[in-house]
Structure formats: C-alpha cells, structure tokens
Amino acid sequence: MRKICKTSFGALLLAGASLTATTAMARPMTAEDLATLKRLGAPTVSPDEKQVAFSVTETDPESYERSTNLHILDLTQSNATPQRVADLPDASEHSPSFSPDGKMLYFLSDKSGSEQLWGMPVSAIGKVDAIKSIGSVSNFKTDIAGFKISPSGKKIAVWGDIARTCENFGCDDDGNRAEPGPGTGREYDELFIRHWSSWETPGNYSRIFVFDLKDGKISGDGKAVDDDLVGDSPSKPFGGGEEITWASDGESEALVFVLREADRNEPKSTNLEIYGNELKGKGAEPMPHNGPSVDSLPAFSADGKQFAWASMKRPGYESDKMVLKVMDRSEKVNVLTENWDRSVGSIAWTPGGRSLIVTTQDVLDHPAFEVDATSGKVTRLTGEGNVGATIPLSDGSLIYTMNSRQAPTDLYRRSADGSVTQLTNINGRELAEIDEVSNQRFSFKGANGEKVWGMITKPKGVTGKLPMAFLVHGGPQGSFGNSWSTRWNPKVMAAQGYAVVSIDFHGSAGYGQEFMDSINQDWGGKPLEDLKLGFEAALKIDKQIDGERSCALGASYGGYMMNWIAGNWPDRFDCIINHAGIFDLRSFAFSTEELWFDQWDHGGPWWKRADPEKWNPINTIENWKTPTLFIHGEKDFRIPYTQSIMPFTYAQEMEIPSKLLIFPDENHWVLKGKNSVQWHRTVFDWMAKWTAVEGGQEGED
C-alpha cells in the first residue's frame, strides 16, 4: 500500500505496485477484458477495526462462468496484501460479516445447493487446514437473500422470498396464487403482473425472520417481523441490507426495516415505510415521521440515541431529492440536508455519532461527504471518481470502495488528515497490460443558457482524427459521469479508436433538484437541445474529434433518445445503436410495469395527458434514414422488447440499413459474460461499418 496526499483518481491508480508497466507493453482494451476483470464486492470491517473482509468475483475466460470467493486484508500492516479465505470447493461465497465479538466470520454460500449461511472462526483464516473449520449455520428450505447480526451477537435477521402463509423461513409451498393449475396458465386479478425481469408470484414476498444465534448456529423456529403487514422487506427488486438495521439500548434489541406495501396501488406508488419490531410480542409498528413517499436507509448511531434516515417529499416521483434526517429519543427531528441541493444515496454514522458519511451524485462524480449531525454542515471527503460503500472508523479514517472510467472498483482508506491509501489493486496485473485513456471534463451553455457538463474519453497518446461515439445515458435522471461500468463502458469503447463524448443533459443527476426536474414532460425538448449544443462544444474543445464520422448510442431513456434523434436530428450521425429504447410512448404507457415512472414523467396516465403525442418518437418516423442497430432482452419488462421490434420492422420496410439483436435470457441489461462479448462485438462491428474505422473491433457492454 502506498500513501498519496492527492485524492484524484489518477494519482490513486498509481498506488498499486503492479501498475508500473510501461505504455509500450500495453494494448487496447477488449470486450473480453471487460467481461473477465475481477469485481470487488461490498466490504465489512472487523469490530476491532484491524481487518476488512470482502468478496471478489472472477470470470473464467473460456466458459465465462463466474465464481465468488472471500478475501481478508490486515489493516494494521502498511504493506499487507489481501489473503484468500479458505473457500469451499465447487461453491461461491459472498456477503461476509464479522460477529460482534470479532471471533467469527459469517457469509453466504451455495455449497449445499441453495444460498445458506456458513461461518468459520477468524482465528482459523490462513491456516493450512482452515477449510475444516468452515461449517454450515443454516439449513432452510429456501435461499437466504441476506442477513444481519444483532449488536449483542445473540440474534440474527435473515431474509428471502417466503410465502405469506408460511410461518417458517421457507416451506414446501411458495404461496403463488397465480398458478392454480392444473394447466400452466397464470391468473392475476391486480397489478403487478410482472416486474423488471420476472413474472410476479402473488402470495410470495420478500420477508425477514429473526432467529436466535447460539454457539455459532441459527437456533429456534424464528419470528417473522412483518406480522400483519403485507409487503416486501427489503423492497423488490433492488432493496437489500441498506433497508434493515438493528437498534439496541444495551439491554434489549429491536429490528428496524423498510417495507413496500403490496396492493393494487403498488405499480403507481413510490411509498416506502420504515417499521420497527421490538420482538417482544408488540409487533411491527411504523417509525415516527414516515412521509407519503420514500423513507429509507435507516441507521442508528453506535450508542443507539440517534436515528437517521433519508426521505422524499413527493409521492409517485422516484427521483425526488432524498433528504437526510436525524431523530433523537424524544422523537425530535433535525432535517440536516434540506438546503443542500443533492440527493443522499447512502448513510453511515461515524463511531462517535457526531457526523454521518453520505454519498451522492455531484456533477460528474459520486463522492463521499461528511454531514455534521447537529448543524448539517457538509464537507466533501473524496475527489474524482465514484464512491460506493463507506465504513467510518474510530480513528477518523474512512474505508471505502471507488472506481472511475479508468479502472474498476478497489478499496481505499482516507485518513483523518485527508491522505488517501489504496488498499487493494485486484486488477493491477490486467490493467497494466491495457492502454489507459484520457478523460476531459467540459461545460457549455445548454438549453435556457444554463451550464451543462460533459466528458470526453479517448485513447491516450493516439494521433490523427478520431470518429465520435456519442453516448446518451438512461434514467433519464442519471449521469454518464466518472465511473466504471460493466455494461456501458467508455474506456472499452474508446479503445476501439473513438473519442467517446457524453453529455449530462437537463434531467441528469448531480446538478440539483431543479435541473433534474426540468426534464418532466419535456423528454424531447431541452435534452435534445443540450445534446446538439454539447456535440458542437466537444468539437470546439477537442480538435482531434472528427465530427463528420460519428455514431450515437443509448439505452433505456438513451434508447428513446436514439429514436427521437432518428426523427428529429436525422442528418447528424452516420449510425445509431439503440438498446432497449422506447419507440411508441402510447404502447409503452400500457405495457410497462412501474406505472409511477411513466405517469410522473409524462403528466399522468395516457388518457389524461394534455398532449400525449408531443414527444412520441413514432410520430416522426417519416424522417428516419440513419442506419440503426436495435438491441433488446426478451426478459425486459421495464421496456418490453416489442419496443425494438416495432422500429426494426419499420426500418426494414423502408429499406433503412438496420439490424436486430435479441437476447432471450437477458432483461433490461446484458449481464451474462458471453452475451456481453457478443453485444460488444456486434456494436463495434456496426460502428466500424458506418464510421469507416480500421483495425480491431472488440469491446463490451
């Protein structure tokens, strides 16, 4: 480990000793690289703060099969390297957690054929026969999705998909009311009928059970904490451990959790409620000050005297500002970030309870900030890059994960004096063989004369003109900032010989709530103006970019914009690549599942909108002429795959050069290794064909 006084990611990248290879030894990045680079999971620190454990996912370069194993790092040694925890053969291990006394390391593994809890003494780690000390802690009839150990170490909360009628954690019947038999038909009498990538199973919910933990084993029958509540906790489909926390006053313990009520209003509701269950027969009760929209990220201070959470005001709007709040035992609430125009994405108390560490999108970065628990004063702690998990330590330092457009996630430590140490370099050897890219930020006057930001990523040290890859992010309330992606990755696209240009148009995250709200009912207005102005700004800033050879690429809302560009900016690009884009807003309004998203962004249900066809791409198809590649996953229920079949059909009928790539086993994203390589090869071939790029054409999604 090497200390650095700077906090820029470029400096941090040099921290790993294995990253000292010269540029002459490097080569352009490929799709295979992106698919097989190691992936670091969320870390956990031991109670004595001397060790950090985390998972690393590896991908076989031949089969693209993935396996995950645990690693542990000594935080007391400046030259320590991660040590692999004795792993179970033919299995994956993930989600590590230390017992409160630091003697045991618990984790989830599929060794038994399902995801169950396993454990091993910390003292056995690193010993020759360490594997003999690993033992199964649970043997339920269903998979464990996650777990959290209570502060005393005497109880454990586990969660997974359980039938509502099931009194135990798993039973023979999954409770699915939609499959009465005897045939294969599914019957529904209310929405949701499907969500994101799977058909719903009414009667089956994400549920939490609390068990005793005795002698390192789960004991007893357990208690469901949802009582008479009917809903999902954690919330589906993306909720996890950040929605669950333990409360303790030193004598008794209670579980606090977020629940999303499941009823006929669920597809139109963004409401999340925080509940507490003292586990003494009183049952689950709502925490004070729940609002009508999102209340989430519950977190108690170490002494249990203060409770923090994040809250939204506006029901039905999933991208409203998340405000940090703190409540004391008298139920007095201090709204800490009401006047800070950023949306809190995670919460972690410092050990002394005087401040909290939060993360949020901020311009083109996703840094960590410290928020004073009394005054609400906000101080930025990290520099350029995308910070993920954060763990504050008692000496004032901070353990965190971070990535950027240059490199995937690694572990870092920020000392109390602000100096930063890179703790891991899990892809150091691989990255040393790959060309670096240059990243340039720029701003310009966009729609309404307001400042808009963008980035240019291109191969470092390359001479001559470069065609442009013009990336449009999804969301639309998102950002194409300085972060690593295993799907839309600017570095691997630049490696094919392109200058990658991305614009954070009106509606993007990290520029304040008013900027984000400005896309509402204006999908094709200010964003398109920003993209046009950003295109020209990039050409003025970087003379190496060849504006006469360009391809536009986008997914989700970015895919919508590809269809909108095809009809409203048809002379600009040599080719278009459209992944999971909305083609017809009318059919989308009646076939998507999260109705709140479509109805908020467009002014209500279709039949109540003032001018529902104003921003509908299907209405300008007579202007289409740009060669277009359409890509979609059949399991995408967010934007059903027919939204790509329809424009492909039109393009074929009009003899516009076009191609359709459909993945039967992917959803809104391309997640499988082999599919990712195919995605990139197809994308890069299409780009090369229409922008006359010579040379290699490999990359990844």
Number of C-alpha atoms within 10 A of each C-alpha: 17 14 16 17 13 15 18 14 21 14 13 18 18 16 22 19 13 15 17 13 15 10 14 8 10 15 14 21 25 22 27 22 19 23 26 20 20 19 18 24 22 18 21 21 22 20 15 11 16 12 17 21 25 24 24 19 18 18 17 13 15 9 9 18 13 15 15 21 23 23 23 22 20 17 19 10 11 12 10 13 17 18 14 17 24 21 17 16 8 8 14 20 27 24 22 27 23 25 22 17 12 18 16 18 22 27 23 25 26 18 17 11 9 15 24 23 30 22 23 24 18 19 13 18 20 14 12 9 11 17 17 12 15 19 16 19 20 16 15 15 15 18 22 23 20 19 24 21 22 22 20 16 17 17 20 23 23 22 23 23 21 27 24 23 12 16 14 16 25 17 15 9 11 19 18 17 16 17 15 11 10 6 7 8 9 15 13 13 9 12 19 21 17 15 19 19 19 13 14 19 20 23 18 22 24 22 24 27 20 25 20 20 19 13 9 21 17 20 16 11 13 19 17 24 24 22 14 10 14 18 22 24 28 26 20 15 12 6 17 17 17 16 20 25 21 23 24 19 12 10 6 12 19 18 22 24 29 29 28 23 19 19 14 12 14 19 20 20 23 25 22 23 22 26 21 22 23 18 16 9 8 9 15 22 15 15 16 13 14 18 16 17 20 27 25 28 24 24 26 22 21 17 13 16 15 20 19 25 24 23 26 24 15 16 18 22 22 18 20 20 26 25 22 28 19 22 18 13 10 8 13 11 16 17 20 20 22 15 9 16 16 20 27 22 19 23 27 24 25 23 17 15 17 12 20 25 24 25 25 21 23 20 20 22 21 26 21 29 19 21 23 17 23 12 12 20 14 18 12 13 17 25 15 20 25 27 26 21 19 25 19 21 20 12 12 14 18 22 23 23 24 25 22 22 23 23 22 23 25 21 25 21 23 22 16 14 9 17 15 25 23 24 26 21 25 21 19 19 15 16 23 18 18 19 22 23 23 16 19 13 15 14 17 17 14 22 19 9 9 12 14 23 23 24 21 24 24 28 24 14 10 11 8 8 15 24 23 29 30 22 23 26 24 19 14 25 22 18 27 28 28 22 23 21 20 19 18 20 21 32 31 34 28 27 27 23 23 29 30 29 27 27 28 28 32 31 26 28 27 23 22 18 19 13 17 21 20 17 21 15 20 17 22 18 15 18 24 21 16 25 25 17 18 27 19 13 17 26 15 11 13 12 12 18 24 16 19 13 21 25 27 27 25 23 26 23 23 24 27 28 30 29 30 26 25 26 20 18 16 16 13 18 22 20 26 28 27 26 28 29 29 31 26 21 21 16 14 19 20 12 15 19 23 21 24 21 20 22 19 17 17 23 15 18 16 19 10 11 13 11 12 17 14 14 18 18 23 19 14 15 17 11 14 21 19 23 21 29 22 24 25 29 24 17 21 23 20 20 26 25 24 21 20 27 18 14 23 21 14 16 20 12 9 12 11 15 14 21 18 16 17 18 18 12 14 17 22 21 20 24 15 14 24 17 18 23 23 20 22 24 20 20 26 21 15 22 30 21 13 18 20 13 18 10 9 14 21 24 31 31 25
